[in-house]
Amino acid sequence: MSAAKHTPGPWRLDAHNNVMHKDGLVAFPCISGGFPQEANARLIAAAPELLEALQVLMEKCIDPKEFRYLKAGIGTRAPKGKALLAALAAIAKATGEAA
């Protein structure tokens, strides 16, 4: 089962911290439990650009050999290996794919 694609960016905030797309509402972070609505809304609004930037970095800046090593469990404790694994996990979480 594949996950639905997200609404494409760019997203922006309106005057009430609702996350908007040119075609309408994407999300409305509500105030509850003292969570910082504006900060959460900014993070949500940046999500499409953050995902795209991370995907480009992984595609253009990482040697494919490193991916093979990570998949084999080699180098996963080094700082760079941990960062690459975290990036792969974040992309998978955002896209609904397996890491």
GIMOVEN-V213549 format. One record per backbone hydrogen bond with DSSP energy under -1.0 kcal/mol. NH is the residue of the N-H (numbers start at 1). CO is the residue of the C=O. If there is no record, write none. Layout:
[[NH/CO] [NH/CO]]
This chain:
[[12/20] [14/18] [17/14] [19/27] [20/12] [21/24] [24/21] [26/19] [27/19] [35/32] [37/35] [40/36] [41/37] [42/38] [43/39] [44/40] [45/41] [46/42] [47/44] [50/46] [51/47] [52/48] [53/49] [54/50] [55/51] [56/52] [57/53] [58/54] [59/55] [60/56] [61/57] [66/63] [68/64] [69/65] [70/66] [71/67] [72/68] [73/70] [74/69] [82/78] [83/79] [84/80] [85/81] [86/82] [87/83] [88/84] [89/85] [90/86] [91/87] [92/88] [93/89] [94/90] [95/91] [96/92]]
